Amino acid sequence: MTVDGCQDADYLDATAAGAGRTITWNIFVTETPQRCLKVLAGQTVHWSGDLSEHPLASDEGTTPNPIDAHDGAGNVTFTQPGTFGWRCLIHSQMIGSVMVVSPPPPAVPAAGAGAVGLLVALLLGFGLVTRLRRRSTLRLLRGRAT
């Protein structure tokens, strides 16, 4: 799907924790890789430039589009997955989009060799305790029977 000139292969991946998510907001924005930006739901993108000279507005793509609710500094926090087009209201060539993807599920730590060894030791120990209890019970019963 193409949104404001951005195709799937065009998106710059900015999903990593320390990735830059700033779009230099000037007439040359379409010449930068950030004009097609991929972020995670919950991350914020900053349009850095003069928003009075280049009014930022939503355009094509997923609706509702949170870009129209940008703050005065040009920040938009994307809370839902989707592909959100944007444009300058004065300069029609200033277009692009932000693809928002869901964060991956949290990783479940794998059991290491130490954890497996501990589990085996606990199970073997439990089995040994159970056998000793049975033997003690049998001895007690035999002692009472005589």
N, CA, C and O atoms as a GROMACS GRO file, in nm:
protein
  584
    1MET      N    1   0.084  -0.118   0.000
    1MET     CA    2   0.000   0.000   0.000
    1MET      C    3   0.089   0.125   0.000
    1MET      O    4   0.183   0.134   0.078
    2THR      N    5   0.060   0.216  -0.085
    2THR     CA    6   0.135   0.342  -0.093
    2THR      C    7   0.056   0.452  -0.023
    2THR      O    8  -0.062   0.475  -0.053
    3VAL      N    9   0.122   0.520   0.072
    3VAL     CA   10   0.060   0.632   0.143
    3VAL      C   11   0.151   0.752   0.127
    3VAL      O   12   0.266   0.751   0.170
    4ASP      N   13   0.100   0.854   0.065
    4ASP     CA   14   0.174   0.979   0.041
    4ASP      C   15   0.315   0.952  -0.013
    4ASP      O   16   0.413   1.008   0.035
    5GLY      N   17   0.321   0.866  -0.115
    5GLY     CA   18   0.447   0.838  -0.182
    5GLY      C   19   0.537   0.738  -0.115
    5GLY      O   20   0.645   0.709  -0.166
    6CYS      N   21   0.497   0.683  -0.001
    6CYS     CA   22   0.579   0.586   0.072
    6CYS      C   23   0.524   0.445   0.050
    6CYS      O   24   0.407   0.418   0.078
    7GLN      N   25   0.611   0.355   0.001
    7GLN     CA   26   0.578   0.215  -0.014
    7GLN      C   27   0.646   0.137   0.097
    7GLN      O   28   0.737   0.188   0.162
    8ASP      N   29   0.602   0.013   0.120
    8ASP     CA   30   0.655  -0.068   0.231
    8ASP      C   31   0.808  -0.069   0.238
    8ASP      O   32   0.864  -0.057   0.348
    9ALA      N   33   0.875  -0.082   0.126
    9ALA     CA   34   1.022  -0.091   0.125
    9ALA      C   35   1.089   0.043   0.155
    9ALA      O   36   1.209   0.046   0.182
   10ASP      N   37   1.015   0.153   0.152
   10ASP     CA   38   1.072   0.287   0.172
   10ASP      C   39   1.088   0.326   0.319
   10ASP      O   40   1.162   0.420   0.349
   11TYR      N   41   1.022   0.257   0.410
   11TYR     CA   42   1.018   0.303   0.549
   11TYR      C   43   1.151   0.282   0.621
   11TYR      O   44   1.207   0.173   0.622
   12LEU      N   45   1.198   0.388   0.681
   12LEU     CA   46   1.318   0.385   0.764
   12LEU      C   47   1.276   0.331   0.901
   12LEU      O   48   1.189   0.389   0.966
   13ASP      N   49   1.338   0.223   0.945
   13ASP     CA   50   1.300   0.160   1.072
   13ASP      C   51   1.356   0.240   1.189
   13ASP      O   52   1.477   0.245   1.211
   14ALA      N   53   1.266   0.302   1.264
   14ALA     CA   54   1.304   0.380   1.383
   14ALA      C   55   1.237   0.321   1.506
   14ALA      O   56   1.202   0.394   1.599
   15THR      N   57   1.219   0.188   1.507
   15THR     CA   58   1.150   0.123   1.618
   15THR      C   59   1.240   0.095   1.738
   15THR      O   60   1.189   0.076   1.849
   16ALA      N   61   1.370   0.094   1.720
   16ALA     CA   62   1.463   0.064   1.830
   16ALA      C   63   1.455   0.174   1.936
   16ALA      O   64   1.423   0.289   1.906
   17ALA      N   65   1.485   0.136   2.059
   17ALA     CA   66   1.473   0.229   2.173
   17ALA      C   67   1.548   0.360   2.151
   17ALA      O   68   1.494   0.466   2.182
   18GLY      N   69   1.669   0.357   2.100
   18GLY     CA   70   1.748   0.479   2.085
   18GLY      C   71   1.742   0.542   1.947
   18GLY      O   72   1.817   0.635   1.919
   19ALA      N   73   1.654   0.493   1.861
   19ALA     CA   74   1.648   0.543   1.723
   19ALA      C   75   1.598   0.687   1.718
   19ALA      O   76   1.517   0.728   1.800
   20GLY      N   77   1.647   0.761   1.621
   20GLY     CA   78   1.601   0.898   1.600
   20GLY      C   79   1.465   0.898   1.531
   20GLY      O   80   1.446   0.830   1.430
   21ARG      N   81   1.373   0.973   1.586
   21ARG     CA   82   1.239   0.982   1.528
   21ARG      C   83   1.205   1.129   1.504
   21ARG      O   84   1.097   1.176   1.539
   22THR      N   85   1.300   1.199   1.441
   22THR     CA   86   1.281   1.341   1.409
   22THR      C   87   1.277   1.358   1.259
   22THR      O   88   1.362   1.306   1.187
   23ILE      N   89   1.177   1.430   1.212
   23ILE     CA   90   1.164   1.464   1.070
   23ILE      C   91   1.198   1.612   1.057
   23ILE      O   92   1.131   1.698   1.115
   24THR      N   93   1.303   1.641   0.980
   24THR     CA   94   1.341   1.781   0.957
   24THR      C   95   1.235   1.843   0.868
   24THR      O   96   1.222   1.808   0.750
   25TRP      N   97   1.160   1.936   0.925
   25TRP     CA   98   1.040   1.990   0.862
   25TRP      C   99   1.073   2.116   0.785
   25TRP      O  100   1.061   2.228   0.835
   26ASN      N  101   1.116   2.094   0.659
   26ASN     CA  102   1.141   2.206   0.569
   26ASN      C  103   1.109   2.161   0.426
   26ASN      O  104   1.064   2.048   0.406
   27ILE      N  105   1.130   2.248   0.330
   27ILE     CA  106   1.092   2.222   0.192
   27ILE      C  107   1.164   2.100   0.133
   27ILE      O  108   1.117   2.043   0.035
   28PHE      N  109   1.277   2.060   0.191
   28PHE     CA  110   1.356   1.948   0.140
   28PHE      C  111   1.322   1.814   0.208
   28PHE      O  112   1.395   1.717   0.190
   29VAL      N  113   1.214   1.809   0.284
   29VAL     CA  114   1.179   1.688   0.360
   29VAL      C  115   1.165   1.566   0.272
   29VAL      O  116   1.196   1.454   0.315
   30THR      N  117   1.118   1.584   0.149
   30THR     CA  118   1.098   1.467   0.061
   30THR      C  119   1.228   1.406   0.013
   30THR      O  120   1.228   1.298  -0.046
   31GLU      N  121   1.340   1.473   0.036
   31GLU     CA  122   1.471   1.420  -0.002
   31GLU      C  123   1.538   1.346   0.111
   31GLU      O  124   1.652   1.302   0.096
   32THR      N  125   1.472   1.332   0.224
   32THR     CA  126   1.531   1.264   0.340
   32THR      C  127   1.465   1.128   0.360
   32THR      O  128   1.346   1.111   0.330
   33PRO      N  129   1.540   1.031   0.411
   33PRO     CA  130   1.480   0.899   0.436
   33PRO      C  131   1.372   0.902   0.545
   33PRO      O  132   1.288   0.813   0.551
   34GLN      N  133   1.375   1.002   0.632
   34GLN     CA  134   1.278   1.010   0.741
   34GLN      C  135   1.137   1.044   0.694
   34GLN      O  136   1.043   1.036   0.773
   35ARG      N  137   1.120   1.082   0.569
   35ARG     CA  138   0.985   1.116   0.523
   35ARG      C  139   0.895   0.993   0.525
   35ARG      O  140   0.773   1.007   0.529
   36CYS      N  141   0.954   0.872   0.522
   36CYS     CA  142   0.880   0.745   0.536
   36CYS      C  143   0.942   0.676   0.658
   36CYS      O  144   1.048   0.616   0.648
   37LEU      N  145   0.874   0.687   0.771
   37LEU     CA  146   0.932   0.644   0.898
   37LEU      C  147   0.847   0.535   0.962
   37LEU      O  148   0.724   0.544   0.963
   38LYS      N  149   0.913   0.430   1.014
   38LYS     CA  150   0.841   0.322   1.085
   38LYS      C  151   0.874   0.330   1.234
   38LYS      O  152   0.991   0.333   1.272
   39VAL      N  153   0.769   0.333   1.318
   39VAL     CA  154   0.785   0.341   1.462
   39VAL      C  155   0.693   0.238   1.528
   39VAL      O  156   0.607   0.178   1.464
   40LEU      N  157   0.713   0.219   1.658
   40LEU     CA  158   0.627   0.132   1.737
   40LEU      C  159   0.511   0.212   1.796
   40LEU      O  160   0.524   0.331   1.823
   41ALA      N  161   0.398   0.146   1.815
   41ALA     CA  162   0.287   0.209   1.886
   41ALA      C  163   0.338   0.254   2.022
   41ALA      O  164   0.404   0.178   2.093
   42GLY      N  165   0.307   0.377   2.058
   42GLY     CA  166   0.353   0.434   2.186
   42GLY      C  167   0.472   0.527   2.169
   42GLY      O  168   0.505   0.601   2.261
   43GLN      N  169   0.538   0.525   2.053
   43GLN     CA  170   0.654   0.613   2.031
   43GLN      C  171   0.608   0.747   1.974
   43GLN      O  172   0.500   0.759   1.917
   44THR      N  173   0.695   0.847   1.991
   44THR     CA  174   0.665   0.984   1.948
   44THR      C  175   0.756   1.023   1.833
   44THR      O  176   0.875   0.993   1.832
   45VAL      N  177   0.697   1.090   1.735
   45VAL     CA  178   0.773   1.146   1.622
   45VAL      C  179   0.770   1.298   1.637
   45VAL      O  180   0.668   1.357   1.673
   46HIS      N  181   0.884   1.360   1.608
   46HIS     CA  182   0.897   1.505   1.619
   46HIS      C  183   0.924   1.565   1.482
   46HIS      O  184   1.019   1.527   1.413
   47TRP      N  185   0.839   1.659   1.441
   47TRP     CA  186   0.861   1.736   1.320
   47TRP      C  187   0.936   1.861   1.363
   47TRP      O  188   0.878   1.947   1.430
   48SER      N  189   1.063   1.872   1.326
   48SER     CA  190   1.149   1.981   1.370
   48SER      C  191   1.158   2.088   1.262
   48SER      O  192   1.223   2.069   1.159
   49GLY      N  193   1.092   2.198   1.287
   49GLY     CA  194   1.094   2.308   1.190
   49GLY      C  195   0.987   2.410   1.222
   49GLY      O  196   0.926   2.406   1.329
   50ASP      N  197   0.965   2.500   1.129
   50ASP     CA  198   0.870   2.609   1.148
   50ASP      C  199   0.730   2.564   1.107
   50ASP      O  200   0.698   2.558   0.988
   51LEU      N  201   0.648   2.532   1.206
   51LEU     CA  202   0.512   2.484   1.179
   51LEU      C  203   0.418   2.595   1.133
   51LEU      O  204   0.312   2.567   1.078
   52SER      N  205   0.456   2.721   1.154
   52SER     CA  206   0.371   2.829   1.102
   52SER      C  207   0.399   2.850   0.953
   52SER      O  208   0.308   2.884   0.878
   53GLU      N  209   0.523   2.831   0.911
   53GLU     CA  210   0.559   2.843   0.769
   53GLU      C  211   0.516   2.717   0.691
   53GLU      O  212   0.483   2.724   0.573
   54HIS      N  213   0.518   2.605   0.760
   54HIS     CA  214   0.482   2.476   0.699
   54HIS      C  215   0.380   2.407   0.790
   54HIS      O  216   0.416   2.319   0.867
   55PRO      N  217   0.252   2.446   0.781
   55PRO     CA  218   0.150   2.385   0.868
   55PRO      C  219   0.138   2.235   0.841
   55PRO      O  220   0.115   2.192   0.728
   56LEU      N  221   0.154   2.157   0.946
   56LEU     CA  222   0.150   2.011   0.939
   56LEU      C  223   0.006   1.962   0.951
   56LEU      O  224  -0.068   2.004   1.040
   57ALA      N  225  -0.033   1.874   0.859
   57ALA     CA  226  -0.169   1.819   0.862
   57ALA      C  227  -0.167   1.672   0.823
   57ALA      O  228  -0.074   1.624   0.759
   58SER      N  229  -0.272   1.603   0.864
   58SER     CA  230  -0.287   1.463   0.824
   58SER      C  231  -0.327   1.457   0.678
   58SER      O  232  -0.377   1.554   0.622
   59ASP      N  233  -0.303   1.341   0.618
   59ASP     CA  234  -0.338   1.325   0.477
   59ASP      C  235  -0.393   1.184   0.455
   59ASP      O  236  -0.491   1.147   0.520
   60GLU      N  237  -0.334   1.106   0.368
   60GLU     CA  238  -0.384   0.974   0.334
   60GLU      C  239  -0.360   0.872   0.446
   60GLU      O  240  -0.296   0.903   0.547
   61GLY      N  241  -0.412   0.751   0.424
   61GLY     CA  242  -0.383   0.641   0.515
   61GLY      C  243  -0.491   0.614   0.617
   61GLY      O  244  -0.608   0.643   0.597
   62THR      N  245  -0.446   0.558   0.728
   62THR     CA  246  -0.534   0.514   0.836
   62THR      C  247  -0.601   0.632   0.903
   62THR      O  248  -0.541   0.738   0.922
   63THR      N  249  -0.729   0.613   0.938
   63THR     CA  250  -0.802   0.716   1.014
   63THR      C  251  -0.857   0.653   1.141
   63THR      O  252  -0.884   0.532   1.141
   64PRO      N  253  -0.875   0.726   1.247
   64PRO     CA  254  -0.837   0.868   1.261
   64PRO      C  255  -0.685   0.883   1.264
   64PRO      O  256  -0.613   0.795   1.311
   65ASN      N  257  -0.640   0.994   1.214
   65ASN     CA  258  -0.498   1.023   1.203
   65ASN      C  259  -0.458   1.118   1.315
   65ASN      O  260  -0.509   1.230   1.322
   66PRO      N  261  -0.366   1.076   1.404
   66PRO     CA  262  -0.328   1.160   1.519
   66PRO      C  263  -0.240   1.279   1.483
   66PRO      O  264  -0.212   1.363   1.569
   67ILE      N  265  -0.196   1.289   1.359
   67ILE     CA  266  -0.107   1.398   1.321
   67ILE      C  267  -0.175   1.534   1.337
   67ILE      O  268  -0.109   1.633   1.370
   68ASP      N  269  -0.305   1.539   1.314
   68ASP     CA  270  -0.377   1.667   1.331
   68ASP      C  271  -0.375   1.716   1.476
   68ASP      O  272  -0.396   1.834   1.501
   69ALA      N  273  -0.350   1.626   1.570
   69ALA     CA  274  -0.348   1.663   1.712
   69ALA      C  275  -0.205   1.691   1.761
   69ALA      O  276  -0.180   1.686   1.881
   70HIS      N  277  -0.111   1.720   1.668
   70HIS     CA  278   0.028   1.746   1.712
   70HIS      C  279   0.031   1.864   1.808
   70HIS      O  280  -0.053   1.954   1.801
   71ASP      N  281   0.129   1.862   1.897
   71ASP     CA  282   0.142   1.974   1.990
   71ASP      C  283   0.214   2.090   1.921
   71ASP      O  284   0.255   2.077   1.805
   72GLY      N  285   0.230   2.200   1.991
   72GLY     CA  286   0.291   2.320   1.934
   72GLY      C  287   0.436   2.302   1.894
   72GLY      O  288   0.488   2.378   1.813
   73ALA      N  289   0.502   2.201   1.951
   73ALA     CA  290   0.643   2.176   1.919
   73ALA      C  291   0.658   2.078   1.803
   73ALA      O  292   0.770   2.050   1.760
   74GLY      N  293   0.546   2.025   1.752
   74GLY     CA  294   0.553   1.932   1.640
   74GLY      C  295   0.569   1.787   1.681
   74GLY      O  296   0.622   1.707   1.604
   75ASN      N  297   0.524   1.751   1.800
   75ASN     CA  298   0.533   1.613   1.849
   75ASN      C  299   0.400   1.541   1.833
   75ASN      O  300   0.294   1.597   1.860
   76VAL      N  301   0.408   1.416   1.789
   76VAL     CA  302   0.290   1.331   1.779
   76VAL      C  303   0.326   1.196   1.838
   76VAL      O  304   0.422   1.132   1.794
   77THR      N  305   0.248   1.152   1.936
   77THR     CA  306   0.265   1.017   1.991
   77THR      C  307   0.161   0.928   1.924
   77THR      O  308   0.041   0.955   1.928
   78PHE      N  309   0.210   0.822   1.861
   78PHE     CA  310   0.124   0.729   1.788
   78PHE      C  311   0.088   0.614   1.881
   78PHE      O  312   0.175   0.537   1.921
   79THR      N  313  -0.038   0.601   1.914
   79THR     CA  314  -0.082   0.500   2.010
   79THR      C  315  -0.136   0.374   1.945
   79THR      O  316  -0.143   0.269   2.009
   80GLN      N  317  -0.175   0.383   1.818
   80GLN     CA  318  -0.236   0.269   1.749
   80GLN      C  319  -0.159   0.237   1.621
   80GLN      O  320  -0.107   0.327   1.555
   81PRO      N  321  -0.150   0.107   1.586
   81PRO     CA  322  -0.088   0.071   1.459
   81PRO      C  323  -0.167   0.127   1.339
   81PRO      O  324  -0.288   0.148   1.347
   82GLY      N  325  -0.097   0.151   1.232
   82GLY     CA  326  -0.158   0.202   1.110
   82GLY      C  327  -0.052   0.273   1.027
   82GLY      O  328   0.064   0.281   1.068
   83THR      N  329  -0.092   0.327   0.913
   83THR     CA  330  -0.003   0.405   0.828
   83THR      C  331  -0.068   0.541   0.811
   83THR      O  332  -0.175   0.554   0.753
   84PHE      N  333   0.001   0.643   0.863
   84PHE     CA  334  -0.057   0.776   0.874
   84PHE      C  335   0.018   0.874   0.784
   84PHE      O  336   0.135   0.905   0.806
   85GLY      N  337  -0.052   0.923   0.681
   85GLY     CA  338   0.007   1.019   0.589
   85GLY      C  339   0.007   1.159   0.648
   85GLY      O  340  -0.078   1.193   0.730
   86TRP      N  341   0.103   1.239   0.603
   86TRP     CA  342   0.111   1.379   0.647
   86TRP      C  343   0.150   1.467   0.530
   86TRP      O  344   0.202   1.419   0.429
   87ARG      N  345   0.124   1.597   0.544
   87ARG     CA  346   0.158   1.693   0.440
   87ARG      C  347   0.166   1.834   0.499
   87ARG      O  348   0.119   1.860   0.609
   88CYS      N  349   0.226   1.921   0.421
   88CYS     CA  350   0.226   2.064   0.452
   88CYS      C  351   0.106   2.124   0.382
   88CYS      O  352   0.083   2.098   0.264
   89LEU      N  353   0.029   2.205   0.454
   89LEU     CA  354  -0.090   2.266   0.395
   89LEU      C  355  -0.058   2.370   0.289
   89LEU      O  356  -0.145   2.405   0.208
   90ILE      N  357   0.065   2.421   0.286
   90ILE     CA  358   0.103   2.525   0.190
   90ILE      C  359   0.181   2.467   0.071
   90ILE      O  360   0.160   2.508  -0.043
   91HIS      N  361   0.270   2.372   0.099
   91HIS     CA  362   0.358   2.317  -0.004
   91HIS      C  363   0.318   2.173  -0.034
   91HIS      O  364   0.350   2.082   0.043
   92SER      N  365   0.249   2.151  -0.144
   92SER     CA  366   0.193   2.019  -0.177
   92SER      C  367   0.298   1.910  -0.194
   92SER      O  368   0.266   1.792  -0.181
   93GLN      N  369   0.423   1.946  -0.224
   93GLN     CA  370   0.528   1.846  -0.242
   93GLN      C  371   0.582   1.792  -0.109
   93GLN      O  372   0.653   1.693  -0.107
   94MET      N  373   0.548   1.857   0.002
   94MET     CA  374   0.595   1.812   0.135
   94MET      C  375   0.498   1.707   0.190
   94MET      O  376   0.406   1.739   0.265
   95ILE      N  377   0.522   1.581   0.150
   95ILE     CA  378   0.436   1.471   0.193
   95ILE      C  379   0.522   1.355   0.242
   95ILE      O  380   0.640   1.346   0.210
   96GLY      N  381   0.461   1.268   0.318
   96GLY     CA  382   0.527   1.147   0.367
   96GLY      C  383   0.431   1.073   0.457
   96GLY      O  384   0.313   1.107   0.466
   97SER      N  385   0.482   0.972   0.525
   97SER     CA  386   0.394   0.899   0.616
   97SER      C  387   0.474   0.830   0.726
   97SER      O  388   0.595   0.810   0.716
   98VAL      N  389   0.401   0.795   0.830
   98VAL     CA  390   0.456   0.722   0.944
   98VAL      C  391   0.380   0.589   0.952
   98VAL      O  392   0.258   0.587   0.964
   99MET      N  393   0.456   0.479   0.945
   99MET     CA  394   0.398   0.347   0.963
   99MET      C  395   0.418   0.308   1.109
   99MET      O  396   0.531   0.305   1.159
  100VAL      N  397   0.308   0.278   1.176
  100VAL     CA  398   0.313   0.243   1.319
  100VAL      C  399   0.281   0.094   1.331
  100VAL      O  400   0.177   0.048   1.283
  101VAL      N  401   0.371   0.020   1.396
  101VAL     CA  402   0.353  -0.124   1.414
  101VAL      C  403   0.341  -0.156   1.562
  101VAL      O  404   0.386  -0.080   1.648
  102SER      N  405   0.279  -0.268   1.591
  102SER     CA  406   0.265  -0.313   1.730
  102SER      C  407   0.400  -0.356   1.783
  102SER      O  408   0.481  -0.413   1.709
  103PRO      N  409   0.427  -0.330   1.912
  103PRO     CA  410   0.552  -0.379   1.970
  103PRO      C  411   0.550  -0.531   1.975
  103PRO      O  412   0.443  -0.591   1.988
  104PRO      N  413   0.666  -0.595   1.966
  104PRO     CA  414   0.670  -0.741   1.976
  104PRO      C  415   0.631  -0.785   2.118
  104PRO      O  416   0.649  -0.708   2.213
  105PRO      N  417   0.579  -0.907   2.132
  105PRO     CA  418   0.545  -0.954   2.267
  105PRO      C  419   0.672  -0.966   2.350
  105PRO      O  420   0.780  -0.989   2.295
  106PRO      N  421   0.661  -0.950   2.481
  106PRO     CA  422   0.781  -0.960   2.566
  106PRO      C  423   0.841  -1.099   2.555
  106PRO      O  424   0.770  -1.199   2.547
  107ALA      N  425   0.972  -1.104   2.555
  107ALA     CA  426   1.043  -1.232   2.545
  107ALA      C  427   1.031  -1.308   2.677
  107ALA      O  428   1.041  -1.251   2.786
  108VAL      N  429   1.011  -1.436   2.664
  108VAL     CA  430   1.007  -1.523   2.781
  108VAL      C  431   1.146  -1.582   2.795
  108VAL      O  432   1.196  -1.647   2.703
  109PRO      N  433   1.211  -1.561   2.910
  109PRO     CA  434   1.348  -1.612   2.924
  109PRO      C  435   1.350  -1.765   2.915
  109PRO      O  436   1.268  -1.834   2.975
  110ALA      N  437   1.444  -1.814   2.839
  110ALA     CA  438   1.459  -1.959   2.824
  110ALA      C  439   1.530  -2.015   2.948
  110ALA      O  440   1.616  -1.950   3.008
  111ALA      N  441   1.492  -2.135   2.983
  111ALA     CA  442   1.557  -2.201   3.098
  111ALA      C  443   1.697  -2.242   3.055
  111ALA      O  444   1.715  -2.313   2.956
  112GLY      N  445   1.796  -2.199   3.130
  112GLY     CA  446   1.935  -2.236   3.100
  112GLY      C  447   1.966  -2.373   3.159
  112GLY      O  448   1.882  -2.433   3.227
  113ALA      N  449   2.086  -2.420   3.132
  113ALA     CA  450   2.127  -2.552   3.182
  113ALA      C  451   2.121  -2.557   3.334
  113ALA      O  452   2.085  -2.660   3.391
  114GLY      N  453   2.154  -2.448   3.400
  114GLY     CA  454   2.149  -2.445   3.546
  114GLY      C  455   2.008  -2.463   3.599
  114GLY      O  456   1.987  -2.533   3.698
  115ALA      N  457   1.911  -2.400   3.533
  115ALA     CA  458   1.772  -2.413   3.575
  115ALA      C  459   1.721  -2.555   3.553
  115ALA      O  460   1.648  -2.609   3.635
  116VAL      N  461   1.761  -2.614   3.441
  116VAL     CA  462   1.719  -2.753   3.414
  116VAL      C  463   1.780  -2.846   3.517
  116VAL      O  464   1.712  -2.935   3.569
  117GLY      N  465   1.907  -2.827   3.547
  117GLY     CA  466   1.975  -2.910   3.647
  117GLY      C  467   1.907  -2.898   3.783
  117GLY      O  468   1.890  -2.999   3.853
  118LEU      N  469   1.870  -2.779   3.821
  118LEU     CA  470   1.802  -2.757   3.949
  118LEU      C  471   1.668  -2.828   3.952
  118LEU      O  472   1.631  -2.889   4.052
  119LEU      N  473   1.595  -2.820   3.842
  119LEU     CA  474   1.466  -2.887   3.834
  119LEU      C  475   1.482  -3.039   3.847
  119LEU      O  476   1.406  -3.104   3.919
  120VAL      N  477   1.580  -3.094   3.778
  120VAL     CA  478   1.606  -3.238   3.787
  120VAL      C  479   1.642  -3.276   3.931
  120VAL      O  480   1.592  -3.376   3.983
  121ALA      N  481   1.728  -3.198   3.994
  121ALA     CA  482   1.767  -3.226   4.133
  121ALA      C  483   1.647  -3.221   4.226
  121ALA      O  484   1.634  -3.305   4.315
  122LEU      N  485   1.559  -3.124   4.206
  122LEU     CA  486   1.440  -3.114   4.291
  122LEU      C  487   1.349  -3.234   4.272
  122LEU      O  488   1.297  -3.289   4.369
  123LEU      N  489   1.329  -3.274   4.147
  123LEU     CA  490   1.242  -3.389   4.121
  123LEU      C  491   1.302  -3.518   4.177
  123LEU      O  492   1.230  -3.599   4.235
  124LEU      N  493   1.432  -3.536   4.160
  124LEU     CA  494   1.496  -3.655   4.217
  124LEU      C  495   1.490  -3.652   4.369
  124LEU      O  496   1.464  -3.754   4.433
  125GLY      N  497   1.515  -3.537   4.426
  125GLY     CA  498   1.508  -3.523   4.572
  125GLY      C  499   1.369  -3.552   4.624
  125GLY      O  500   1.353  -3.617   4.727
  126PHE      N  501   1.268  -3.503   4.553
  126PHE     CA  502   1.130  -3.530   4.593
  126PHE      C  503   1.101  -3.680   4.589
  126PHE      O  504   1.036  -3.733   4.679
  127GLY      N  505   1.150  -3.747   4.484
  127GLY     CA  506   1.131  -3.892   4.473
  127GLY      C  507   1.198  -3.967   4.586
  127GLY      O  508   1.141  -4.062   4.640
  128LEU      N  509   1.318  -3.925   4.623
  128LEU     CA  510   1.392  -3.990   4.731
  128LEU      C  511   1.320  -3.970   4.864
  128LEU      O  512   1.309  -4.064   4.943
  129VAL      N  513   1.273  -3.848   4.890
  129VAL     CA  514   1.201  -3.819   5.014
  129VAL      C  515   1.074  -3.905   5.022
  129VAL      O  516   1.040  -3.958   5.128
  130THR      N  517   1.006  -3.917   4.911
  130THR     CA  518   0.884  -3.996   4.908
  130THR      C  519   0.915  -4.142   4.941
  130THR      O  520   0.842  -4.204   5.018
  131ARG      N  521   1.022  -4.198   4.884
  131ARG     CA  522   1.060  -4.337   4.913
  131ARG      C  523   1.096  -4.355   5.059
  131ARG      O  524   1.056  -4.454   5.122
  132LEU      N  525   1.172  -4.260   5.115
  132LEU     CA  526   1.212  -4.271   5.256
  132LEU      C  527   1.090  -4.267   5.346
  132LEU      O  528   1.084  -4.339   5.446
  133ARG      N  529   0.994  -4.183   5.314
  133ARG     CA  530   0.872  -4.176   5.394
  133ARG      C  531   0.797  -4.308   5.389
  133ARG      O  532   0.746  -4.355   5.491
  134ARG      N  533   0.789  -4.368   5.271
  134ARG     CA  534   0.720  -4.497   5.258
  134ARG      C  535   0.789  -4.603   5.343
  134ARG      O  536   0.723  -4.680   5.413
  135ARG      N  537   0.922  -4.608   5.337
  135ARG     CA  538   0.997  -4.707   5.416
  135ARG      C  539   0.975  -4.687   5.565
  135ARG      O  540   0.955  -4.782   5.640
  136SER      N  541   0.978  -4.559   5.607
  136SER     CA  542   0.956  -4.531   5.750
  136SER      C  543   0.817  -4.574   5.792
  136SER      O  544   0.798  -4.630   5.900
  137THR      N  545   0.720  -4.547   5.708
  137THR     CA  546   0.582  -4.584   5.738
  137THR      C  547   0.569  -4.735   5.745
  137THR      O  548   0.501  -4.787   5.835
  138LEU      N  549   0.632  -4.806   5.653
  138LEU     CA  550   0.627  -4.953   5.655
  138LEU      C  551   0.692  -5.009   5.781
  138LEU      O  552   0.639  -5.102   5.841
  139ARG      N  553   0.806  -4.954   5.823
  139ARG     CA  554   0.874  -4.999   5.945
  139ARG      C  555   0.786  -4.977   6.067
  139ARG      O  556   0.776  -5.062   6.155
  140LEU      N  557   0.722  -4.861   6.070
  140LEU     CA  558   0.635  -4.832   6.183
  140LEU      C  559   0.519  -4.930   6.187
  140LEU      O  560   0.483  -4.981   6.293
  141LEU      N  561   0.461  -4.958   6.072
  141LEU     CA  562   0.349  -5.051   6.066
  141LEU      C  563   0.392  -5.192   6.106
  141LEU      O  564   0.320  -5.261   6.178
  142ARG      N  565   0.509  -5.234   6.060
  142ARG     CA  566   0.561  -5.366   6.095
  142ARG      C  567   0.587  -5.375   6.247
  142ARG      O  568   0.561  -5.478   6.309
  143GLY      N  569   0.639  -5.267   6.303
  143GLY     CA  570   0.669  -5.265   6.446
  143GLY      C  571   0.542  -5.275   6.528
  143GLY      O  572   0.543  -5.339   6.634
  144ARG      N  573   0.433  -5.216   6.484
  144ARG     CA  574   0.307  -5.222   6.558
  144ARG      C  575   0.241  -5.359   6.543
  144ARG      O  576   0.169  -5.405   6.632
  145ALA      N  577   0.266  -5.424   6.429
  145ALA     CA  578   0.203  -5.554   6.403
  145ALA      C  579   0.262  -5.664   6.491
  145ALA      O  580   0.197  -5.766   6.514
  146THR      N  581   0.384  -5.645   6.539
  146THR     CA  582   0.445  -5.749   6.620
  146THR      C  583   0.420  -5.732   6.766
  146THR      O  584   0.466  -5.813   6.847
   0.00000   0.00000   0.00000
